[in-house]
Amino acid sequence: MFAVPCRLCPATSLNVSPGCHSGAVAGFGLVRRSPGLAALLAAQTISPLGDAMATTALILHVQRTTGSATAVGLLLFAQAIPPLAAPFAGVIADRFSPGRLLAVGWLTQAVLAGLVALLLPPLGALLVVVFLLALVDTPLSAAVGRCIPAVVADDDLVAANALRSGVWELGTVLGPPLAGLLFAVSGTRLVLGVDALTFLAVIPLALRLPTLKQDTKGRSQPSFFRDARDGLAFIRHTPYILAVAVGFWVVVLFSAPDDLILPFLATVTFKAGPVAVGVLLAAASAGLLAGLLLVSPVGRRLGVTGAIVAGFAVMATGNLLTAAAPWLMAAFAAQALRGLAIPLADSHVTTYLQRTTPPAMLGRVLANVYGGVGVAAAVGYLLGGPLLDATSPRIAFVIVGCGGLAGAAVTAILLRRRSRAGAAGPGS
């Protein structure tokens, strides 16, 4: 799954203060300087760990009980479609204190995950609860993104966003193999119970975050729907953001189904078990962690447009290589290559949005841009299941890879047009 949306930015976002990408020491120094960032990073490690475990366990559960790729696709679709509500989720993120919103959201998710663990409902009811879990989560990521500029200095934004991506991926690297192991030993309920506990564990961290000021100037009675409309209008009338968003959505449309295909590649093509499924699902995240070290040098060498397009192209190539992999470990290496390319386009779009969006609108813009990513992923899951049922894991990966290359080309064309029009954003 594209657990962490790719992030794009103008070229100047790569040229931040020397300490931003000087390695792990600089990162630890930033954490020491900002207790609020430390709390966010801890929460962004623990919560994704539980989410990745739960998603893997549910995929294995649905695959085992139904034997249908379409059913697994419906599960992932139910998890991915709630970002359709992003315009309204963004308003929620802007209107409420991030710490309080995160605490309430995580408590609600803990209750829902606990109910699934206890009841383990049939597929129809399970899809409803999975949808509700994802719906509650929709404003939370925007709340975290909105909070980061409040807990670090402007020059540290790129480093803070990169650290957030890194610790998030650490959870997604460890989660699937651990879930596969626990599933093989004890089944679905134990994994979902652990997920519920991770939500409870991060609530105290949310309560340590600062309270952000609300911008109510000139408003006697704010309109919820007007705020949602304004957030969409900002993206529509900001050409560089719109160009990046459209290209990125195309890439995600084709790359999202890889996590639907991987369990069937492991079990059907390679005749492996649940642990192998978890290992394959973690491969891209493992590559992403290694790729974080390459963000600065490769980004400076290629420039922002070259880095974005190259990143998307290498991601698609990783899926094509997965289609040709003769062994399980070769497929792992191909998916790790895909993950290695993600940071070329990661972290910087968040920084760009944080720097160029009015603070009072930042939650809406973050939610809408990444909400579009979620919708593209949902459509990819919905189409990927029948495609896989009608073909095979290898053929499905060929189609996914070719579509990803087409998305990289679309991104390059749109960015070039915006650049020629002189509307590519500050410092392009």
C-alpha positions in Angstrom: 0.0 0.0 0.0 1.1 3.6 -0.6 1.0 4.2 3.2 3.0 7.3 2.9 1.9 9.5 0.0 4.8 10.8 -2.1 5.5 14.5 -1.6 6.7 16.9 -4.2 8.2 20.4 -4.0 10.0 23.2 -5.9 13.7 22.9 -6.2 14.5 25.4 -3.5 13.1 23.0 -0.9 16.1 20.8 -1.4 18.5 23.6 -0.6 17.7 24.1 3.1 20.1 24.7 5.9 23.2 22.4 5.9 22.0 20.5 8.9 18.8 19.4 7.4 20.2 16.4 5.6 23.5 15.9 7.2 22.6 12.5 8.5 21.3 10.8 11.6 23.2 13.1 14.0 21.4 16.2 12.6 18.1 14.3 12.9 18.6 13.4 16.5 19.6 17.0 17.2 16.4 18.3 15.7 14.4 15.9 17.9 16.3 17.1 21.0 15.5 20.7 20.1 11.8 20.0 19.6 9.9 17.9 22.2 6.8 18.4 20.2 8.4 16.9 17.1 9.7 14.0 19.3 6.1 13.3 20.4 4.9 13.4 16.8 7.6 11.1 15.6 6.9 8.6 18.4 3.3 8.5 17.5 4.1 8.2 13.8 6.2 5.1 14.5 3.8 3.3 16.8 0.5 3.9 15.1 1.6 2.8 11.5 3.1 -0.3 13.1 -0.3 -1.3 14.3 -2.0 -0.2 11.1 0.4 -2.2 8.9 -0.1 -5.3 11.1 -3.9 -5.0 11.0 -4.0 -4.5 7.2 -1.7 -7.5 6.6 -3.8 -9.7 8.9 -7.1 -8.6 7.3 -5.7 -9.3 3.8 -4.6 -12.8 4.9 -8.0 -13.3 6.7 -10.0 -12.4 3.6 -7.8 -14.3 1.3 -8.0 -17.4 3.4 -11.8 -17.2 4.0 -12.9 -16.2 0.5 -10.0 -17.2 -1.8 -10.9 -14.2 -4.0 -8.7 -11.4 -5.2 -11.8 -9.3 -5.8 -12.7 -9.6 -2.1 -9.2 -8.5 -1.1 -9.5 -5.6 -3.5 -12.8 -4.6 -1.9 -11.1 -4.6 1.5 -8.4 -2.3 0.3 -11.0 -0.2 -1.6 -13.0 0.3 1.7 -9.8 1.3 3.4 -8.8 3.7 0.6 -12.1 5.4 -0.4 -12.7 7.6 2.7 -10.4 10.4 1.4 -13.3 11.3 -0.9 -14.4 13.2 2.3 -11.0 15.1 2.3 -12.5 18.6 1.7 -14.5 18.3 4.9 -11.8 16.4 6.8 -9.5 19.3 6.0 -11.9 21.7 7.5 -12.0 19.6 10.7 -8.1 19.6 10.7 -8.1 23.4 10.4 -10.8 24.1 13.0 -9.6 21.9 15.9 -6.4 21.8 17.9 -4.2 19.0 16.3 -3.4 17.4 19.7 -7.1 17.2 20.7 -8.2 16.0 17.3 -5.5 13.3 17.2 -6.4 12.1 20.7 -10.1 11.8 19.9 -9.4 10.1 16.5 -7.0 7.5 17.9 -9.4 6.7 20.8 -12.2 6.1 18.3 -10.0 3.9 16.1 -8.9 1.9 19.2 -12.6 1.2 19.9 -13.3 0.2 16.3 -10.2 -2.0 16.0 -11.1 -3.7 19.3 -14.6 -4.5 18.1 -13.3 -6.1 15.0 -10.8 -8.2 17.1 -13.6 -9.4 19.3 -16.3 -10.0 16.7 -14.4 -10.8 13.5 -17.5 -10.0 11.5 -18.4 -11.4 8.0 -17.0 -9.7 4.9 -19.8 -7.1 4.5 -19.7 -5.9 8.1 -15.9 -6.0 8.1 -15.8 -3.7 5.0 -18.1 -1.2 6.9 -15.9 -1.1 9.9 -12.7 -0.8 7.8 -14.3 2.1 6.0 -15.1 3.8 9.3 -11.6 3.3 10.6 -10.2 4.9 7.5 -12.8 7.7 7.6 -11.8 8.6 11.2 -8.2 8.7 10.1 -8.7 11.1 7.1 -8.3 14.4 9.0 -5.5 13.0 11.3 -2.7 13.0 8.8 -3.5 16.6 7.8 -3.5 17.5 11.5 0.0 16.1 11.9 1.2 18.0 8.8 -0.4 21.2 10.1 1.3 20.8 13.5 4.8 20.3 12.2 5.5 24.0 11.3 4.4 24.8 14.8 7.0 22.6 16.5 10.1 23.2 14.2 11.8 26.2 12.6 11.1 26.9 8.9 14.7 25.8 7.9 14.0 22.5 9.6 10.8 21.7 7.8 12.3 19.4 5.1 14.3 17.5 7.7 11.2 17.2 10.0 9.0 15.9 7.1 11.7 13.4 6.1 12.0 12.1 9.6 8.2 11.8 9.8 8.3 9.7 6.6 11.2 7.6 7.9 9.7 6.7 11.2 6.3 6.0 9.5 8.0 3.6 7.2 9.8 1.9 10.0 6.4 0.9 11.4 5.3 -0.4 8.0 8.6 -2.3 7.5 8.2 -4.1 10.8 4.4 -4.5 10.8 3.7 -6.9 7.9 6.3 -9.6 8.8 5.3 -9.4 12.4 1.7 -9.7 11.5 2.4 -12.6 9.2 4.2 -14.4 12.1 1.4 -13.7 14.6 -1.2 -14.7 12.1 0.5 -18.0 11.4 0.6 -18.7 15.1 -2.6 -17.3 16.5 -4.8 -16.0 13.7 -6.4 -12.6 13.0 -7.8 -11.6 16.4 -4.4 -11.3 18.2 -3.1 -9.0 15.5 -6.1 -6.7 15.5 -5.9 -6.6 19.3 -2.3 -5.4 19.1 -3.5 -2.7 16.6 -6.1 -1.5 19.1 -3.4 -1.2 21.8 -1.2 0.9 19.6 -3.9 3.5 19.2 -4.3 3.7 23.0 -0.5 4.0 23.4 -0.2 7.1 21.3 -3.0 9.2 22.8 -0.8 10.6 25.6 1.7 11.7 23.0 -1.0 13.7 21.2 -2.0 15.5 24.4 1.6 17.0 24.6 1.3 18.8 21.3 0.8 22.6 21.2 -2.5 24.3 20.7 -2.6 26.3 17.4 -4.3 29.6 17.1 -7.5 29.7 15.1 -7.9 32.3 12.4 -11.4 33.8 12.8 -10.7 37.3 11.5 -13.7 38.7 9.7 -15.9 35.7 10.5 -18.9 35.9 12.8 -20.2 32.4 12.0 -17.8 30.3 9.8 -19.5 28.1 7.2 -18.3 24.5 7.1 -19.2 24.1 3.5 -17.6 27.4 2.5 -14.4 26.4 4.1 -14.4 23.1 2.2 -15.0 24.9 -1.0 -12.2 27.4 -0.4 -9.8 24.6 0.2 -10.6 23.0 -3.2 -10.5 26.4 -4.9 -7.0 27.1 -3.6 -5.6 23.9 -5.2 -7.5 24.5 -8.4 -6.2 28.1 -8.8 -2.6 27.2 -7.8 -1.2 25.8 -11.1 2.0 24.1 -9.8 0.1 22.3 -7.0 -2.6 21.3 -9.4 -0.1 20.0 -12.0 1.8 18.0 -9.4 -1.4 16.6 -7.9 -2.8 15.4 -11.2 0.4 13.7 -12.3 0.8 12.1 -8.9 -2.8 10.8 -8.9 -2.2 9.0 -12.2 0.9 7.4 -10.8 -0.9 6.2 -7.7 -3.8 4.9 -9.7 -1.5 2.3 -11.3 0.9 1.7 -8.5 -1.5 1.2 -5.6 -2.7 -2.4 -6.7 0.8 -3.8 -6.2 0.0 -4.5 -2.5 -3.1 -6.3 -3.7 -1.1 -8.4 -6.1 1.9 -9.2 -3.8 0.0 -11.7 -1.5 -1.1 -13.7 -4.5 2.4 -13.5 -6.0 3.8 -15.0 -2.8 1.1 -17.7 -2.2 0.0 -18.6 -5.8 3.2 -18.0 -7.9 5.9 -18.8 -5.3 3.8 -21.3 -3.2 4.9 -19.5 0.0 3.1 -18.8 3.3 1.9 -15.9 5.4 5.4 -14.9 6.6 6.5 -14.5 3.0 3.4 -12.3 2.3 4.5 -10.0 5.2 8.1 -9.9 4.0 7.0 -8.9 0.4 4.6 -6.3 1.7 7.5 -4.8 3.8 10.0 -4.7 0.9 9.1 -1.3 -0.5 9.1 0.3 2.9 12.6 -1.2 3.6 13.8 0.3 0.4 12.2 3.6 1.3 14.1 3.8 4.6 17.4 3.3 2.7 16.4 5.8 0.0 16.0 8.6 2.6 19.8 8.9 2.6 19.7 9.6 -1.1 17.1 12.4 -1.1 19.6 15.3 -0.9 22.4 14.3 -3.2 20.2 12.8 -5.9 17.7 15.7 -5.7 20.5 18.3 -6.1 22.0 16.4 -9.0 18.7 15.9 -10.9 16.7 19.0 -9.8 13.2 18.8 -8.6 11.5 17.8 -12.0 14.2 15.2 -12.8 14.0 13.7 -9.3 10.2 13.5 -9.4 10.0 11.9 -12.9 13.0 9.6 -12.2 11.5 8.5 -8.9 8.2 7.6 -10.5 9.9 5.9 -13.4 12.1 3.7 -11.1 9.0 2.9 -9.0 7.3 1.6 -12.1 10.4 -0.3 -13.2 10.5 -2.0 -9.8 7.0 -3.4 -10.5 8.0 -4.6 -13.9 11.0 -6.3 -12.4 8.7 -7.9 -9.9 6.7 -9.4 -12.7 9.9 -11.0 -14.1 11.3 -12.2 -10.7 12.1 -15.9 -10.8 12.3 -16.3 -7.0 10.7 -14.8 -3.9 13.9 -12.9 -2.9 14.2 -11.5 -6.4 10.7 -10.1 -6.0 11.7 -8.7 -2.6 14.7 -6.9 -4.2 12.5 -5.5 -7.0 10.0 -4.1 -4.5 12.9 -2.7 -2.4 14.1 -0.9 -5.6 10.6 0.5 -6.0 10.7 1.7 -2.4 14.2 3.1 -2.8 12.9 5.5 -5.5 10.0 6.9 -3.4 12.0 9.4 -1.4 13.1 11.1 -4.5 9.6 12.5 -4.6 8.9 12.2 -0.9 8.9 14.8 1.9 9.2 17.9 -0.2 5.7 18.4 -1.4 4.6 18.6 2.3 7.3 21.3 2.8 6.2 23.2 -0.2 2.6 23.2 0.9 3.5 24.2 4.5 5.5 27.1 3.2 3.2 28.4 0.5 -0.3 27.8 2.0 -1.8 30.2 4.5 -1.7 28.5 8.0 -5.5 28.8 8.3 -6.0 26.7 5.1 -3.1 24.3 5.5 -5.2 21.4 6.8 -7.6 21.6 3.9 -4.8 21.7 1.3 -2.9 18.8 2.8 -6.1 16.8 3.1 -7.3 17.5 -0.4 -4.0 16.8 -2.2 -3.4 13.5 -0.3 -7.2 12.8 -0.3 -6.9 12.7 -4.1 -4.0 10.2 -3.7 -6.3 8.0 -1.5 -9.1 8.1 -4.1 -6.7 7.2 -6.9 -5.5 4.3 -4.7 -9.1 3.2 -4.1 -9.9 3.1 -7.8 -6.7 1.2 -8.4 -7.7 -1.4 -5.7 -11.2 -1.7 -7.2 -9.9 -2.3 -10.7 -6.9 -4.4 -9.5 -8.9 -7.3 -8.0 -10.9 -8.2 -11.1 -7.8 -7.7 -13.2 -5.9 -10.1 -11.0 -8.7 -12.6 -11.0 -8.8 -12.5 -14.8 -5.1 -12.8 -15.4 -2.2 -13.7 -13.1 0.1 -12.0 -10.6 2.9 -11.6 -13.1 0.6 -10.2 -15.9 -1.0 -7.9 -13.4 2.4 -6.5 -12.4 3.3 -5.9 -16.1 0.1 -3.8 -16.5 0.8 -2.0 -13.2 4.4 -1.2 -14.2 3.4 0.1 -17.6 0.7 2.3 -16.2 3.2 3.7 -13.7 5.6 4.6 -16.5 2.7 6.4 -18.2 2.0 8.3 -15.0 5.7 9.4 -14.8 5.4 10.7 -18.3 2.2 12.6 -17.5 3.9 14.2 -14.5 6.9 15.3 -16.6 4.6 16.8 -19.3 2.5 18.8 -16.7 5.5 20.0 -14.8 7.2 21.2 -18.0 4.1 23.0 -19.1 3.8 24.8 -15.8 7.5 25.7 -15.9 7.2 27.2 -19.4 4.2 29.2 -18.3 6.2 30.6 -15.5 3.8 29.3 -12.8 5.9 26.5 -11.3 6.0 27.9 -7.8 8.6 29.9 -5.9 12.2 29.0 -6.6 11.5 26.5 -9.4 
